[in-house]
Amino acid sequence: MFEKLELVRMAQAMARHAGARTDVIARNVANSDTPGYRARDLPDFESYAEGKTGLRGTRAGHRRSAAAVAAEPVPVGIMGTASPNGNSVSLEEEMVKAVSARQQHEMALSIYQSSSRLIRTSLGRSS
């Protein structure tokens, strides 16, 4: 029943995106000493939620879902200089991204909980 609500679907997509981004960040951190490894990241969820994918479809089914987008990490440009071995991972940047992904996941959980409380209240089940 709840899966049909757009707000709940958006919160679930946001949580999936945050989880996928956390996975990409963990891979970056794990490869921080790998010679030639290029840091990767996902585009922000907001650009896909607002439809700024650069694609135009005639029906909603033509657009890729946030989960499909989350499965496609894209390379990030090197900010500053790469290390002598060609690695572009900055542990400081990865930690900032990890905090951002955690906050996004907590926001998705909060949206889901709030909508769940609202639905329960409207049905007269306030407990």
C-alpha positions as CSV (number, residue, x, y, z in Angstrom):
1,M,0.0,0.0,0.0
2,F,2.7,2.5,1.0
3,E,4.8,1.7,-2.1
4,K,2.3,3.5,-4.3
5,L,2.8,6.8,-2.7
6,E,5.2,9.0,-4.6
7,L,6.8,10.4,-1.4
8,V,7.6,6.9,-0.1
9,R,9.0,5.9,-3.5
10,M,11.2,9.0,-3.5
11,A,12.4,8.3,0.1
12,Q,13.2,4.7,-0.9
13,A,15.1,5.9,-4.0
14,M,17.0,8.4,-1.9
15,A,18.0,5.7,0.6
16,R,19.2,3.4,-2.3
17,H,21.2,6.2,-3.8
18,A,22.8,7.0,-0.4
19,G,23.7,3.3,0.0
20,A,25.1,3.1,-3.5
21,R,27.2,6.2,-2.9
22,T,28.5,4.8,0.3
23,D,29.6,1.7,-1.6
24,V,31.5,3.8,-4.1
25,I,33.1,5.9,-1.4
26,A,34.2,2.7,0.4
27,R,35.8,1.4,-2.8
28,N,37.6,4.7,-3.2
29,V,39.0,4.5,0.3
30,A,39.9,0.8,-0.1
31,N,41.9,1.8,-3.3
32,S,43.5,4.9,-1.8
33,D,47.0,3.3,-2.2
34,T,46.4,1.6,-5.5
35,P,48.6,3.1,-8.2
36,G,46.7,4.7,-11.0
37,Y,43.3,4.4,-9.3
38,R,40.9,7.1,-10.3
39,A,38.4,8.3,-7.6
40,R,34.7,7.7,-8.6
41,D,31.5,9.3,-7.3
42,L,27.8,9.3,-8.2
43,P,25.9,12.4,-9.3
44,D,23.9,14.0,-6.6
45,F,20.4,12.6,-6.0
46,E,18.7,16.0,-6.3
47,S,19.7,16.4,-10.0
48,Y,17.9,13.1,-10.8
49,A,14.9,13.8,-8.5
50,E,14.4,17.1,-10.3
51,G,14.7,15.5,-13.8
52,K,17.9,17.2,-14.7
53,T,19.3,14.1,-16.3
54,G,19.8,15.7,-19.7
55,L,17.3,13.2,-21.1
56,R,13.8,14.0,-22.1
57,G,11.1,11.3,-22.2
58,T,7.5,11.4,-23.3
59,R,6.5,9.0,-20.5
60,A,7.7,8.6,-16.9
61,G,8.9,5.1,-17.7
62,H,11.4,6.5,-20.2
63,R,13.6,7.9,-17.5
64,R,16.1,5.8,-15.7
65,S,15.3,5.2,-12.0
66,A,17.6,6.5,-9.2
67,A,18.6,2.9,-8.5
68,A,19.7,2.4,-12.1
69,V,21.7,5.7,-12.0
70,A,23.2,4.7,-8.6
71,A,24.6,1.6,-10.1
72,E,26.7,3.6,-12.6
73,P,29.6,5.4,-10.8
74,V,31.2,8.1,-12.9
75,P,34.8,9.3,-12.7
76,V,35.4,12.6,-10.9
77,G,37.9,15.1,-12.1
78,I,41.1,15.5,-10.2
79,M,40.8,18.3,-7.7
80,G,44.4,19.6,-7.4
81,T,47.2,17.2,-8.1
82,A,47.3,13.5,-8.2
83,S,49.8,11.6,-6.1
84,P,53.1,10.5,-7.7
85,N,51.7,7.1,-8.4
86,G,48.7,8.5,-10.3
87,N,46.1,7.9,-7.6
88,S,43.4,10.6,-7.4
89,V,41.8,9.6,-4.1
90,S,41.8,12.2,-1.3
91,L,40.8,10.6,2.0
92,E,39.7,13.9,3.4
93,E,37.3,14.4,0.4
94,E,36.0,10.8,0.8
95,M,35.2,11.4,4.5
96,V,33.3,14.5,3.6
97,K,31.3,12.5,1.0
98,A,30.7,9.7,3.5
99,V,29.1,12.2,5.9
100,S,27.0,13.6,3.1
101,A,25.8,10.2,2.1
102,R,25.0,9.3,5.8
103,Q,23.0,12.5,6.1
104,Q,21.1,11.7,2.9
105,H,20.3,8.3,4.2
106,E,19.0,9.7,7.5
107,M,16.9,12.2,5.6
108,A,15.3,9.4,3.6
109,L,14.6,7.5,6.8
110,S,13.1,10.6,8.4
111,I,10.8,11.2,5.3
112,Y,9.7,7.6,5.4
113,Q,9.0,7.7,9.1
114,S,7.1,11.0,8.9
115,S,4.9,9.8,6.0
116,S,4.3,6.6,7.9
117,R,3.2,8.5,11.0
118,L,1.0,10.8,8.9
119,I,-0.8,7.8,7.3
120,R,-1.3,6.1,10.6
121,T,-2.7,9.3,12.1
122,S,-5.1,9.7,9.1
123,L,-6.3,6.2,9.6
124,G,-6.9,6.8,13.3
125,R,-4.0,4.6,14.4
126,S,-1.8,7.1,16.2
127,S,0.2,4.6,18.1
